Amino acid sequence: MGMDVYGRSPKSPEGEYFRNNLWWWRPLAQYICEVAPEIAKNCEYWQSNQGDGLNDEDSLALACVLQKQIDSGQTAAWVEHHDSAQEDPEWSYFASVDNVQNFVVFLRECGGFAIC
């Protein structure tokens, strides 16, 4: 199972669709809620595929926050901490700077999104 994230008004092909399976989505959503709580609160159901999401303005604001985190090295530090905190590697959730960067690209171009 995974999370299919659809752009509401895509500005380019990169903003049409973003997908993560649950092993990748959960840490991504957790990270978003930690580093951008004021923006993240506008999407109540990050861990559900009920169609919740953000509008274009919030998507662009989130992209800026995440890009600043990536550029400063804070995302890499969070990923390292996340990975070291995994107790059972066989059942670990995955996090990577690349996954966050790919979501940033989507956010810039999606025109708002819905998690389905």
N, CA, C and O atoms as a Tinker XYZ file with bonds, in Angstrom:
   464  protein
     1  N      0.837000   -1.169000    0.000000    73     2
     2  CA     0.000000    0.000000    0.000000    64     1     3
     3  C      0.885000    1.237000    0.000000    63     2     4     5
     4  O      2.000000    1.233000    0.521000    81     3
     5  N      0.358000    2.285000   -0.595000    73     3     6
     6  CA     1.105000    3.515000   -0.673000    64     5     7
     7  C      0.201000    4.723000   -0.650000    63     6     8     9
     8  O     -1.024000    4.618000   -0.593000    81     7
     9  N      0.829000    5.847000   -0.695000    73     7    10
    10  CA     0.117000    7.114000   -0.749000    64     9    11
    11  C      0.326000    7.704000   -2.128000    63    10    12    13
    12  O      1.453000    7.955000   -2.556000    81    11
    13  N     -0.775000    7.918000   -2.807000    73    11    14
    14  CA    -0.765000    8.566000   -4.106000    64    13    15
    15  C     -1.137000   10.021000   -3.866000    63    14    16    17
    16  O     -2.214000   10.314000   -3.346000    81    15
    17  N     -0.260000   10.918000   -4.238000    73    15    18
    18  CA    -0.466000   12.337000   -3.995000    64    17    19
    19  C     -0.639000   12.999000   -5.365000    63    18    20    21
    20  O      0.261000   12.978000   -6.205000    81    19
    21  N     -1.817000   13.585000   -5.562000    73    19    22
    22  CA    -2.167000   14.170000   -6.851000    64    21    23
    23  C     -2.179000   15.687000   -6.767000    63    22    24    25
    24  O     -2.717000   16.264000   -5.822000    81    23
    25  N     -1.585000   16.323000   -7.760000    73    23    26
    26  CA    -1.644000   17.766000   -7.861000    64    25    27
    27  C     -3.059000   18.206000   -8.204000    63    26    28    29
    28  O     -3.720000   17.605000   -9.051000    81    27
    29  N     -3.518000   19.262000   -7.537000    73    27    30
    30  CA    -4.876000   19.776000   -7.794000    64    29    31
    31  C     -4.928000   20.600000   -9.080000    63    30    32    33
    32  O     -5.909000   20.527000   -9.819000    81    31
    33  N     -3.902000   21.368000   -9.348000    73    31    34
    34  CA    -3.807000   22.198000  -10.559000    64    33    35
    35  C     -2.361000   22.184000  -11.025000    63    34    36    37
    36  O     -1.667000   23.196000  -10.921000    81    35
    37  N     -1.902000   21.054000  -11.536000    73    35    38
    38  CA    -0.483000   20.930000  -11.891000    64    37    39
    39  C     -0.043000   21.985000  -12.906000    63    38    40    41
    40  O     -0.751000   22.294000  -13.864000    81    39
    41  N      1.146000   22.523000  -12.660000    73    39    42
    42  CA     1.731000   23.529000  -13.545000    64    41    43
    43  C      2.687000   22.893000  -14.550000    63    42    44    45
    44  O      3.081000   23.520000  -15.534000    81    43
    45  N      3.051000   21.649000  -14.288000    73    43    46
    46  CA     3.965000   20.903000  -15.159000    64    45    47
    47  C      3.777000   19.416000  -14.844000    63    46    48    49
    48  O      3.102000   19.071000  -13.874000    81    47
    49  N      4.363000   18.545000  -15.647000    73    47    50
    50  CA     4.260000   17.104000  -15.360000    64    49    51
    51  C      4.792000   16.725000  -13.977000    63    50    52    53
    52  O      4.295000   15.777000  -13.370000    81    51
    53  N      5.794000   17.448000  -13.469000    73    51    54
    54  CA     6.350000   17.139000  -12.150000    64    53    55
    55  C      5.333000   17.362000  -11.034000    63    54    56    57
    56  O      5.477000   16.799000   -9.949000    81    55
    57  N      4.319000   18.166000  -11.282000    73    55    58
    58  CA     3.312000   18.458000  -10.280000    64    57    59
    59  C      2.047000   17.628000  -10.380000    63    58    60    61
    60  O      1.088000   17.858000   -9.644000    81    59
    61  N      2.042000   16.681000  -11.274000    73    59    62
    62  CA     0.845000   15.859000  -11.461000    64    61    63
    63  C      0.688000   14.783000  -10.390000    63    62    64    65
    64  O     -0.417000   14.529000   -9.911000    81    63
    65  N      1.794000   14.158000  -10.022000    73    63    66
    66  CA     1.684000   12.951000   -9.205000    64    65    67
    67  C      2.969000   12.706000   -8.429000    63    66    68    69
    68  O      4.073000   12.857000   -8.953000    81    67
    69  N      2.800000   12.325000   -7.169000    73    67    70
    70  CA     3.920000   11.905000   -6.329000    64    69    71
    71  C      3.455000   10.673000   -5.577000    63    70    72    73
    72  O      2.335000   10.641000   -5.068000    81    71
    73  N      4.302000    9.665000   -5.504000    73    71    74
    74  CA     3.914000    8.439000   -4.814000    64    73    75
    75  C      5.033000    7.966000   -3.914000    63    74    76    77
    76  O      6.213000    8.013000   -4.263000    81    75
    77  N      4.623000    7.508000   -2.740000    73    75    78
    78  CA     5.505000    6.797000   -1.818000    64    77    79
    79  C      4.733000    5.623000   -1.262000    63    78    80    81
    80  O      3.538000    5.732000   -0.984000    81    79
    81  N      5.418000    4.488000   -1.098000    73    79    82
    82  CA     4.751000    3.437000   -0.338000    64    81    83
    83  C      4.794000    3.860000    1.128000    63    82    84    85
    84  O      5.464000    4.831000    1.480000    81    83
    85  N      4.086000    3.137000    1.969000    73    83    86
    86  CA     3.997000    3.543000    3.374000    64    85    87
    87  C      5.346000    3.577000    4.067000    63    86    88    89
    88  O      5.551000    4.362000    4.992000    81    87
    89  N      6.268000    2.729000    3.627000    73    87    90
    90  CA     7.591000    2.677000    4.259000    64    89    91
    91  C      8.352000    3.985000    4.058000    63    90    92    93
    92  O      9.199000    4.341000    4.878000    81    91
    93  N      8.060000    4.692000    2.986000    73    91    94
    94  CA     8.704000    5.982000    2.713000    64    93    95
    95  C      7.835000    7.161000    3.129000    63    94    96    97
    96  O      8.354000    8.180000    3.585000    81    95
    97  N      6.510000    7.035000    2.979000    73    95    98
    98  CA     5.619000    8.155000    3.256000    64    97    99
    99  C      5.576000    8.532000    4.737000    63    98   100   101
   100  O      5.613000    9.714000    5.077000    81    99
   101  N      5.498000    7.547000    5.604000    73    99   102
   102  CA     5.362000    7.867000    7.039000    64   101   103
   103  C      6.478000    8.765000    7.556000    63   102   104   105
   104  O      6.182000    9.760000    8.218000    81   103
   105  N      7.747000    8.463000    7.286000    73   103   106
   106  CA     8.790000    9.370000    7.765000    64   105   107
   107  C      8.750000   10.739000    7.081000    63   106   108   109
   108  O      9.047000   11.757000    7.707000    81   107
   109  N      8.382000   10.762000    5.800000    73   107   110
   110  CA     8.285000   12.039000    5.101000    64   109   111
   111  C      7.217000   12.914000    5.746000    63   110   112   113
   112  O      7.465000   14.087000    6.028000    81   111
   113  N      6.041000   12.362000    5.980000    73   111   114
   114  CA     4.958000   13.119000    6.611000    64   113   115
   115  C      5.338000   13.532000    8.034000    63   114   116   117
   116  O      5.031000   14.646000    8.459000    81   115
   117  N      5.991000   12.655000    8.754000    73   115   118
   118  CA     6.440000   12.978000   10.113000    64   117   119
   119  C      7.416000   14.150000   10.081000    63   118   120   121
   120  O      7.318000   15.073000   10.890000    81   119
   121  N      8.345000   14.106000    9.154000    73   119   122
   122  CA     9.337000   15.172000    9.025000    64   121   123
   123  C      8.662000   16.508000    8.706000    63   122   124   125
   124  O      8.991000   17.537000    9.296000    81   123
   125  N      7.727000   16.477000    7.778000    73   123   126
   126  CA     6.992000   17.695000    7.416000    64   125   127
   127  C      6.313000   18.288000    8.647000    63   126   128   129
   128  O      6.397000   19.492000    8.890000    81   127
   129  N      5.648000   17.449000    9.410000    73   127   130
   130  CA     4.938000   17.928000   10.603000    64   129   131
   131  C      5.884000   18.473000   11.664000    63   130   132   133
   132  O      5.506000   19.344000   12.446000    81   131
   133  N      7.108000   17.966000   11.694000    73   131   134
   134  CA     8.099000   18.450000   12.669000    64   133   135
   135  C      8.716000   19.783000   12.260000    63   134   136   137
   136  O      8.888000   20.669000   13.098000    81   135
   137  N      9.050000   19.933000   10.978000    73   135   138
   138  CA     9.782000   21.126000   10.556000    64   137   139
   139  C      8.876000   22.264000   10.087000    63   138   140   141
   140  O      9.318000   23.410000   10.009000    81   139
   141  N      7.633000   21.966000    9.779000    73   139   142
   142  CA     6.711000   22.997000    9.293000    64   141   143
   143  C      5.329000   22.823000    9.923000    63   142   144   145
   144  O      4.341000   22.663000    9.206000    81   143
   145  N      5.249000   22.852000   11.254000    73   143   146
   146  CA     3.974000   22.566000   11.914000    64   145   147
   147  C      2.858000   23.544000   11.566000    63   146   148   149
   148  O      1.696000   23.144000   11.486000    81   147
   149  N      3.186000   24.814000   11.358000    73   147   150
   150  CA     2.144000   25.795000   11.040000    64   149   151
   151  C      1.522000   25.538000    9.677000    63   150   152   153
   152  O      0.327000   25.761000    9.485000    81   151
   153  N      2.316000   25.078000    8.745000    73   151   154
   154  CA     1.797000   24.733000    7.412000    64   153   155
   155  C      1.133000   23.367000    7.468000    63   154   156   157
   156  O      0.040000   23.177000    6.935000    81   155
   157  N      1.793000   22.422000    8.113000    73   155   158
   158  CA     1.298000   21.038000    8.164000    64   157   159
   159  C     -0.068000   20.923000    8.825000    63   158   160   161
   160  O     -0.839000   20.023000    8.494000    81   159
   161  N     -0.378000   21.819000    9.752000    73   159   162
   162  CA    -1.667000   21.730000   10.445000    64   161   163
   163  C     -2.847000   21.945000    9.495000    63   162   164   165
   164  O     -3.984000   21.616000    9.835000    81   163
   165  N     -2.585000   22.489000    8.321000    73   163   166
   166  CA    -3.648000   22.710000    7.341000    64   165   167
   167  C     -4.032000   21.439000    6.593000    63   166   168   169
   168  O     -4.965000   21.446000    5.790000    81   167
   169  N     -3.325000   20.365000    6.851000    73   167   170
   170  CA    -3.674000   19.029000    6.350000    64   169   171
   171  C     -3.823000   18.146000    7.582000    63   170   172   173
   172  O     -2.841000   17.820000    8.249000    81   171
   173  N     -5.040000   17.772000    7.869000    73   171   174
   174  CA    -5.306000   17.016000    9.091000    64   173   175
   175  C     -4.881000   15.552000    8.993000    63   174   176   177
   176  O     -4.488000   14.954000    9.994000    81   175
   177  N     -4.957000   14.977000    7.810000    73   175   178
   178  CA    -4.765000   13.532000    7.655000    64   177   179
   179  C     -3.541000   13.195000    6.799000    63   178   180   181
   180  O     -3.677000   12.680000    5.689000    81   179
   181  N     -2.365000   13.485000    7.313000    73   179   182
   182  CA    -1.138000   13.170000    6.591000    64   181   183
   183  C     -0.944000   11.672000    6.423000    63   182   184   185
   184  O     -0.385000   11.231000    5.419000    81   183
   185  N     -1.390000   10.894000    7.379000    73   183   186
   186  CA    -1.152000    9.446000    7.362000    64   185   187
   187  C     -2.364000    8.666000    6.842000    63   186   188   189
   188  O     -2.522000    7.483000    7.145000    81   187
   189  N     -3.201000    9.319000    6.073000    73   187   190
   190  CA    -4.398000    8.674000    5.529000    64   189   191
   191  C     -4.557000    9.063000    4.066000    63   190   192   193
   192  O     -4.125000   10.136000    3.645000    81   191
   193  N     -5.173000    8.194000    3.311000    73   191   194
   194  CA    -5.394000    8.493000    1.894000    64   193   195
   195  C     -6.858000    8.876000    1.642000    63   194   196   197
   196  O     -7.485000    8.375000    0.709000    81   195
   197  N     -7.390000    9.764000    2.477000    73   195   198
   198  CA    -8.774000   10.204000    2.384000    64   197   199
   199  C     -8.962000   11.440000    1.510000    63   198   200   201
   200  O    -10.076000   11.957000    1.423000    81   199
   201  N     -7.918000   11.924000    0.869000    73   199   202
   202  CA    -8.045000   13.065000   -0.024000    64   201   203
   203  C     -7.688000   14.399000    0.592000    63   202   204   205
   204  O     -7.851000   15.436000   -0.050000    81   203
   205  N     -7.201000   14.398000    1.829000    73   203   206
   206  CA    -6.784000   15.645000    2.459000    64   205   207
   207  C     -5.496000   16.130000    1.790000    63   206   208   209
   208  O     -4.841000   15.362000    1.084000    81   207
   209  N     -5.135000   17.367000    2.000000    73   207   210
   210  CA    -3.917000   17.898000    1.411000    64   209   211
   211  C     -3.756000   19.364000    1.721000    63   210   212   213
   212  O     -4.294000   19.867000    2.707000    81   211
   213  N     -3.015000   20.046000    0.876000    73   211   214
   214  CA    -2.757000   21.477000    1.034000    64   213   215
   215  C     -3.156000   22.216000   -0.237000    63   214   216   217
   216  O     -3.217000   21.632000   -1.318000    81   215
   217  N     -3.424000   23.510000   -0.089000    73   215   218
   218  CA    -3.698000   24.333000   -1.260000    64   217   219
   219  C     -2.371000   24.768000   -1.894000    63   218   220   221
   220  O     -1.298000   24.411000   -1.407000    81   219
   221  N     -2.453000   25.528000   -2.964000    73   219   222
   222  CA    -1.248000   25.932000   -3.692000    64   221   223
   223  C     -0.340000   26.799000   -2.828000    63   222   224   225
   224  O      0.872000   26.587000   -2.799000    81   223
   225  N     -0.906000   27.763000   -2.130000    73   223   226
   226  CA    -0.105000   28.663000   -1.299000    64   225   227
   227  C      0.669000   27.885000   -0.232000    63   226   228   229
   228  O      1.862000   28.111000   -0.032000    81   227
   229  N     -0.019000   26.972000    0.447000    73   227   230
   230  CA     0.650000   26.171000    1.481000    64   229   231
   231  C      1.663000   25.215000    0.883000    63   230   232   233
   232  O      2.709000   24.970000    1.484000    81   231
   233  N      1.375000   24.671000   -0.287000    73   231   234
   234  CA     2.327000   23.771000   -0.954000    64   233   235
   235  C      3.625000   24.506000   -1.283000    63   234   236   237
   236  O      4.718000   23.979000   -1.076000    81   235
   237  N      3.495000   25.713000   -1.790000    73   235   238
   238  CA     4.687000   26.510000   -2.120000    64   237   239
   239  C      5.455000   26.901000   -0.857000    63   238   240   241
   240  O      6.685000   26.875000   -0.839000    81   239
   241  N      4.733000   27.258000    0.182000    73   239   242
   242  CA     5.395000   27.604000    1.448000    64   241   243
   243  C      6.125000   26.391000    2.019000    63   242   244   245
   244  O      7.243000   26.515000    2.517000    81   243
   245  N      5.495000   25.220000    1.947000    73   243   246
   246  CA     6.133000   23.996000    2.432000    64   245   247
   247  C      7.373000   23.675000    1.614000    63   246   248   249
   248  O      8.392000   23.267000    2.170000    81   247
   249  N      7.301000   23.853000    0.305000    73   247   250
   250  CA     8.462000   23.619000   -0.553000    64   249   251
   251  C      9.632000   24.501000   -0.118000    63   250   252   253
   252  O     10.773000   24.042000   -0.084000    81   251
   253  N      9.357000   25.755000    0.211000    73   251   254
   254  CA    10.424000   26.672000    0.658000    64   253   255
   255  C     11.047000   26.209000    1.967000    63   254   256   257
   256  O     12.270000   26.190000    2.105000    81   255
   257  N     10.214000   25.838000    2.919000    73   255   258
   258  CA    10.724000   25.372000    4.213000    64   257   259
   259  C     11.591000   24.130000    4.019000    63   258   260   261
   260  O     12.704000   24.051000    4.539000    81   259
   261  N     11.071000   23.166000    3.269000    73   259   262
   262  CA    11.818000   21.918000    3.069000    64   261   263
   263  C     13.127000   22.158000    2.329000    63   262   264   265
   264  O     14.149000   21.562000    2.669000    81   263
   265  N     13.104000   23.033000    1.312000    73   263   266
   266  CA    14.340000   23.308000    0.584000    64   265   267
   267  C     15.376000   23.958000    1.488000    63   266   268   269
   268  O     16.562000   23.639000    1.394000    81   267
   269  N     14.952000   24.859000    2.359000    73   267   270
   270  CA    15.883000   25.480000    3.307000    64   269   271
   271  C     16.463000   24.431000    4.250000    63   270   272   273
   272  O     17.649000   24.479000    4.575000    81   271
   273  N     15.649000   23.498000    4.687000    73   271   274
   274  CA    16.122000   22.413000    5.550000    64   273   275
   275  C     17.162000   21.551000    4.823000    63   274   276   277
   276  O     18.184000   21.175000    5.397000    81   275
   277  N     16.885000   21.251000    3.567000    73   275   278
   278  CA    17.831000   20.455000    2.765000    64   277   279
   279  C     19.141000   21.216000    2.603000    63   278   280   281
   280  O     20.221000   20.680000    2.854000    81   279
   281  N     19.030000   22.480000    2.176000    73   279   282
   282  CA    20.222000   23.290000    1.904000    64   281   283
   283  C     21.091000   23.501000    3.141000    63   282   284   285
   284  O     22.313000   23.598000    3.028000    81   283
   285  N     20.480000   23.573000    4.303000    73   283   286
   286  CA    21.233000   23.803000    5.538000    64   285   287
   287  C     21.863000   22.532000    6.106000    63   286   288   289
   288  O     22.679000   22.595000    7.025000    81   287
   289  N     21.479000   21.380000    5.554000    73   287   290
   290  CA    21.995000   20.107000    6.075000    64   289   291
   291  C     21.131000   19.524000    7.185000    63   290   292   293
   292  O     21.411000   18.429000    7.673000    81   291
   293  N     20.090000   20.234000    7.587000    73   291   294
   294  CA    19.238000   19.744000    8.671000    64   293   295
   295  C     18.434000   18.507000    8.265000    63   294   296   297
   296  O     18.154000   17.649000    9.102000    81   295
   297  N     18.068000   18.412000    7.005000    73   295   298
   298  CA    17.353000   17.213000    6.557000    64   297   299
   299  C     18.259000   15.996000    6.653000    63   298   300   301
   300  O     17.838000   14.939000    7.123000    81   299
   301  N     19.495000   16.140000    6.210000    73   299   302
   302  CA    20.447000   15.025000    6.289000    64   301   303
   303  C     20.661000   14.599000    7.738000    63   302   304   305
   304  O     20.756000   13.406000    8.026000    81   303
   305  N     20.735000   15.558000    8.642000    73   303   306
   306  CA    20.907000   15.229000   10.068000    64   305   307
   307  C     19.675000   14.502000   10.596000    63   306   308   309
   308  O     19.799000   13.554000   11.371000    81   307
   309  N     18.488000   14.938000   10.183000    73   307   310
   310  CA    17.256000   14.282000   10.621000    64   309   311
   311  C     17.210000   12.848000   10.093000    63   310   312   313
   312  O     16.853000   11.926000   10.827000    81   311
   313  N     17.567000   12.662000    8.836000    73   311   314
   314  CA    17.572000   11.320000    8.235000    64   313   315
   315  C     18.546000   10.422000    8.992000    63   314   316   317
   316  O     18.221000    9.274000    9.295000    81   315
   317  N     19.724000   10.927000    9.298000    73   315   318
   318  CA    20.715000   10.133000   10.031000    64   317   319
   319  C     20.174000    9.726000   11.399000    63   318   320   321
   320  O     20.314000    8.574000   11.810000    81   319
   321  N     19.562000   10.666000   12.095000    73   319   322
   322  CA    18.973000   10.358000   13.403000    64   321   323
   323  C     17.840000    9.342000   13.258000    63   322   324   325
   324  O     17.754000    8.387000   14.030000    81   323
   325  N     16.984000    9.548000   12.280000    73   323   326
   326  CA    15.863000    8.636000   12.028000    64   325   327
   327  C     16.378000    7.218000   11.780000    63   326   328   329
   328  O     15.884000    6.256000   12.368000    81   327
   329  N     17.362000    7.103000   10.915000    73   327   330
   330  CA    17.900000    5.784000   10.573000    64   329   331
   331  C     18.543000    5.109000   11.779000    63   330   332   333
   332  O     18.402000    3.899000   11.958000    81   331
   333  N     19.241000    5.872000   12.601000    73   331   334
   334  CA    19.909000    5.275000   13.760000    64   333   335
   335  C     18.917000    4.873000   14.846000    63   334   336   337
   336  O     19.240000    4.045000   15.696000    81   335
   337  N     17.727000    5.441000   14.830000    73   335   338
   338  CA    16.717000    5.131000   15.845000    64   337   339
   339  C     15.888000    3.894000   15.493000    63   338   340   341
   340  O     15.086000    3.440000   16.309000    81   339
   341  N     16.071000    3.348000   14.300000    73   339   342
   342  CA    15.318000    2.173000   13.881000    64   341   343
   343  C     15.797000    0.961000   14.671000    63   342   344   345
   344  O     16.986000    0.645000   14.676000    81   343
   345  N     14.875000    0.293000   15.331000    73   343   346
   346  CA    15.243000   -0.850000   16.166000    64   345   347
   347  C     15.372000   -2.149000   15.375000    63   346   348   349
   348  O     16.265000   -2.955000   15.638000    81   347
   349  N     14.495000   -2.347000   14.424000    73   347   350
   350  CA    14.495000   -3.590000   13.661000    64   349   351
   351  C     14.623000   -3.254000   12.178000    63   350   352   353
   352  O     13.633000   -2.872000   11.554000    81   351
   353  N     15.819000   -3.386000   11.597000    73   351   354
   354  CA    16.030000   -3.001000   10.205000    64   353   355
   355  C     15.090000   -3.708000    9.226000    63   354   356   357
   356  O     14.804000   -3.186000    8.149000    81   355
   357  N     14.619000   -4.880000    9.597000    73   355   358
   358  CA    13.715000   -5.610000    8.704000    64   357   359
   359  C     12.359000   -4.910000    8.589000    63   358   360   361
   360  O     11.669000   -5.051000    7.580000    81   359
   361  N     11.986000   -4.166000    9.611000    73   359   362
   362  CA    10.687000   -3.481000    9.620000    64   361   363
   363  C     10.858000   -1.968000    9.685000    63   362   364   365
   364  O     10.000000   -1.273000   10.231000    81   363
   365  N     11.933000   -1.460000    9.147000    73   363   366
   366  CA    12.233000   -0.036000    9.227000    64   365   367
   367  C     11.464000    0.768000    8.188000    63   366   368   369
   368  O     11.172000    0.300000    7.088000    81   367
   369  N     11.153000    1.984000    8.579000    73   367   370
   370  CA    10.643000    2.969000    7.632000    64   369   371
   371  C     11.841000    3.706000    7.074000    63   370   372   373
   372  O     12.830000    3.916000    7.776000    81   371
   373  N     11.756000    4.098000    5.822000    73   371   374
   374  CA    12.902000    4.662000    5.131000    64   373   375
   375  C     12.794000    6.176000    5.007000    63   374   376   377
   376  O     11.708000    6.713000    4.787000    81   375
   377  N     13.901000    6.843000    5.148000    73   375   378
   378  CA    13.973000    8.291000    4.973000    64   377   379
   379  C     15.217000    8.617000    4.168000    63   378   380   381
   380  O     16.252000    7.965000    4.310000    81   379
   381  N     15.106000    9.625000    3.326000    73   379   382
   382  CA    16.271000   10.072000    2.577000    64   381   383
   383  C     16.088000   11.527000    2.163000    63   382   384   385
   384  O     14.970000   12.014000    2.000000    81   383
   385  N     17.200000   12.192000    2.002000    73   383   386
   386  CA    17.177000   13.566000    1.513000    64   385   387
   387  C     16.592000   13.585000    0.107000    63   386   388   389
   388  O     15.837000   14.497000   -0.231000    81   387
   389  N     16.923000   12.603000   -0.709000    73   387   390
   390  CA    16.402000   12.551000   -2.078000    64   389   391
   391  C     14.874000   12.483000   -2.107000    63   390   392   393
   392  O     14.239000   13.114000   -2.951000    81   391
   393  N     14.293000   11.725000   -1.194000    73   391   394
   394  CA    12.836000   11.633000   -1.166000    64   393   395
   395  C     12.214000   12.988000   -0.814000    63   394   396   397
   396  O     11.214000   13.389000   -1.409000    81   395
   397  N     12.805000   13.684000    0.149000    73   395   398
   398  CA    12.326000   15.019000    0.513000    64   397   399
   399  C     12.498000   15.970000   -0.676000    63   398   400   401
   400  O     11.602000   16.759000   -0.974000    81   399
   401  N     13.641000   15.895000   -1.349000    73   399   402
   402  CA    13.885000   16.762000   -2.508000    64   401   403
   403  C     12.881000   16.480000   -3.626000    63   402   404   405
   404  O     12.387000   17.411000   -4.263000    81   403
   405  N     12.580000   15.223000   -3.863000    73   403   406
   406  CA    11.591000   14.879000   -4.886000    64   405   407
   407  C     10.216000   15.437000   -4.534000    63   406   408   409
   408  O      9.471000   15.867000   -5.415000    81   407
   409  N      9.882000   15.428000   -3.247000    73   407   410
   410  CA     8.598000   15.989000   -2.829000    64   409   411
   411  C      8.600000   17.508000   -3.008000    63   410   412   413
   412  O      7.572000   18.083000   -3.366000    81   411
   413  N      9.720000   18.158000   -2.769000    73   411   414
   414  CA     9.839000   19.602000   -2.986000    64   413   415
   415  C      9.550000   19.937000   -4.450000    63   414   416   417
   416  O      8.814000   20.881000   -4.739000    81   415
   417  N     10.122000   19.174000   -5.363000    73   415   418
   418  CA     9.883000   19.393000   -6.796000    64   417   419
   419  C      8.386000   19.281000   -7.089000    63   418   420   421
   420  O      7.818000   20.123000   -7.786000    81   419
   421  N      7.759000   18.248000   -6.558000    73   419   422
   422  CA     6.319000   18.075000   -6.737000    64   421   423
   423  C      5.554000   19.269000   -6.160000    63   422   424   425
   424  O      4.674000   19.819000   -6.822000    81   423
   425  N      5.886000   19.670000   -4.932000    73   423   426
   426  CA     5.170000   20.762000   -4.265000    64   425   427
   427  C      5.217000   22.068000   -5.062000    63   426   428   429
   428  O      4.230000   22.803000   -5.115000    81   427
   429  N      6.335000   22.344000   -5.664000    73   427   430
   430  CA     6.481000   23.587000   -6.425000    64   429   431
   431  C      5.573000   23.621000   -7.659000    63   430   432   433
   432  O      5.201000   24.691000   -8.139000    81   431
   433  N      5.231000   22.459000   -8.152000    73   431   434
   434  CA     4.516000   22.379000   -9.415000    64   433   435
   435  C      3.084000   21.842000   -9.323000    63   434   436   437
   436  O      2.395000   21.762000  -10.340000    81   435
   437  N      2.627000   21.475000   -8.128000    73   435   438
   438  CA     1.360000   20.754000   -8.027000    64   437   439
   439  C      0.111000   21.637000   -7.995000    63   438   440   441
   440  O     -0.971000   21.165000   -8.344000    81   439
   441  N      0.226000   22.879000   -7.596000    73   439   442
   442  CA    -0.944000   23.729000   -7.478000    64   441   443
   443  C     -1.865000   23.303000   -6.337000    63   442   444   445
   444  O     -3.084000   23.458000   -6.419000    81   443
   445  N     -1.280000   22.777000   -5.295000    73   443   446
   446  CA    -2.044000   22.165000   -4.197000    64   445   447
   447  C     -2.140000   20.670000   -4.452000    63   446   448   449
   448  O     -1.965000   20.216000   -5.583000    81   447
   449  N     -2.414000   19.910000   -3.413000    73   447   450
   450  CA    -2.432000   18.462000   -3.604000    64   449   451
   451  C     -3.463000   17.787000   -2.714000    63   450   452   453
   452  O     -3.945000   18.348000   -1.730000    81   451
   453  N     -3.779000   16.561000   -3.104000    73   451   454
   454  CA    -4.664000   15.688000   -2.335000    64   453   455
   455  C     -3.958000   14.351000   -2.160000    63   454   456   457
   456  O     -3.414000   13.802000   -3.118000    81   455
   457  N     -3.966000   13.824000   -0.931000    73   455   458
   458  CA    -3.363000   12.529000   -0.631000    64   457   459
   459  C     -4.456000   11.476000   -0.776000    63   458   460   461
   460  O     -5.427000   11.467000   -0.021000    81   459
   461  N     -4.288000   10.603000   -1.740000    73   459   462
   462  CA    -5.324000    9.599000   -2.028000    64   461   463
   463  C     -4.797000    8.183000   -1.891000    63   462   464
   464  O     -5.542000    7.225000   -2.099000    81   463
